Amino acid sequence: MKEKTIILETPRLLLQTWTEDDLESLYALYQHPDTLKFYHNKPLTLPQAQRLLNELIEHQKKHGFSLWACQLKLTQQIIGFAGFMTLEDNLGIDLGYHFTRLVWGQGFATEAAKHCLNYGFNNLSFERVLAMTNPNNQASKRVLIKIGMIFQKQIIYKNKPFDLYQIDKNYPG
């Protein structure tokens, strides 16, 4: 079993780096149709989940941040992920999150996203953070607004439409 690095802690979650041992947990996050309807047409295969896991691990090594596994403190179960990725074409740093359907409506996305923003500004020296969401994903938009992000515009990224949100380090929220 590989050692995980805890990046940050929230009242209910540990956000930590992924290891090769997390493949089944990551794979499981991409199996329920409700959690995929805004971003993926169908569940990931195990080889696709392995590629994604490798990308997340490599992104962490290269940049010092990634989308981190969100482990529920109470049960030690990985229930989602949250963190940052670099966007292509030098667009900036993207805040992202994804949680299993079983924990929707319990505030985990907001909790994780808020703590990630604080970590990004205070520990990673980000000056600005972006977030993109499917224009039809009202729940994700609510999370972004709750944590102080401001809608900027609709964009096309990788041939798909997204609503683009932004927050700057000096935002008083």
N, C-alpha and C positions, 0 to 999 in steps of 0.2 A: 504494500500500500504506500503510495506516494504522499509526502507531506504537503499539506495545503497551507497557504499563507492567508491569514485573516487580514483583509484590507481595512475593513471598517465594521463597526458594530452599531446596530440600531436597537431600540427597545426590544424588538422581537426577532431580529435577523442577524446572522453573521454573513457578511459579504466576503467571499474568499476566492482565491485563484482556483482555476480548474486543474485537474490532473487527469491522466489517462484512466484512472479508476472511475471517473464520473461519466463515462460514455452512456451507460444505461439510464442515468438520471437525465442527461441532456436529451437523449433519444426520446424518453417518455414525455418531455415537455412539448415535443412536436408531433404528438399523436392524436390529440383531441381536435375534432373539426372546428369547434367553437374558437379555439385559440389560434387557429390558422386562417380563418376566413378573411382577414384583412391583409395577409402577407404571403401566404403560400397556398397553392392550389390543392396540395395533397400532403399527407404526412411524410416526414423524412424517412428514407430508408436508413438502415444501420450504417452503410458506407457513407451516406450523406452526413449523418450525425457525426461520424468519425472525422470527416473533413472539416466540419464546423468546429468540432472540439479542437482539432489541430490549429485552426485559424485563431481561435480564442487564446490558446496557450502561446502561440507565436506572437500575437499582437501584444500580449502582456510582456513577453520578453523584450520585444523591440521598442515598445513605447512606455512601458511602466504602468499601463492601465489596459483595461479590456472590459468586456461585459462579464461581471463576476457572478459566480454561483451564489444564490441567495438560499441560505440554509436556515430553516426554522429552528430557533434555539430550543424550543420545547421538545421537538421530536428528532432533531438532527437531519430531517428530510430536506432535500433540495426541492424547493417549490417554484423556482424561477431563476431569473438572472436580471441584473441591472448594472449599469456602468457606462463606459464610454468606448467609442470606436472612432478612428479617424475616417473622415469622408474622403472619397476620391476627388480629384481635381482641386485639391487645396480648399475645399469648402469650409473645413473647420472640424471641430470636435462635436460628435453626435452623442447625446444622451439617449440610451435605449433601455428598455425593460420588457420583460415577458414573463408571465406567471401562469401556472397551471390553473385550469378552470375551477378546480376544487377550492381555491382561495380567493376567487374574485369577490369584490364587494367588501373586503375586510381591511382595505387601506394599505395593503402591502406595497403596491406599486408606488403610491404617494410617499410612504415612509422611506422606501429604498431610494426613490428618485431624489427626494429632498436631501437625504444624507449624502448621496453621490454628488449632488451639486456642491454642497458645502466642502466635501473632500476635494473635488476638482478645483475649486477656487482657492482653498486654503492650503492644500498639500501638493497639488500638481501645478499650481500657478496659472491656471486657465484664466484668460481675460474675458472670454466669451464662450458660451456653450449653445449649441443648436440642438433641436429635436425635430424629427420628422415623423409624421403619422399619416396614416391613410385618412383622406378627407371624410370617410364615413365612420371612423372609429371614435365615436363620441366619448366613450369611457377614457380613452387615452388623452383626448383633448382636455377633459376635466382634470386629469392628473397634472398635465402640463400647466394649466391655468392655476391650479391650487398651489403649485410650487413657484409661481411667479413668472413663468415664461410668457412671452408676448407673441401673438400671431404676427408673422411678417408677410407671408404671401404663399400662394400655391406655386409649386415647382414640379418639374419633371426630373426624376432622378432614376437612372437605370431603366428608362422607358416606362416609368410608372408615376402617377400623380401623387403628390404628398403635400400636406399642409406643413409649412416650415415655421417653427417657433424659435425664439432666441431669448437669452438672458445674459446680461453683462455682469461682470464681477461686482461692480459698484451699485448694482440695483438694490434699492433699500429693502426689498422683500425678504 
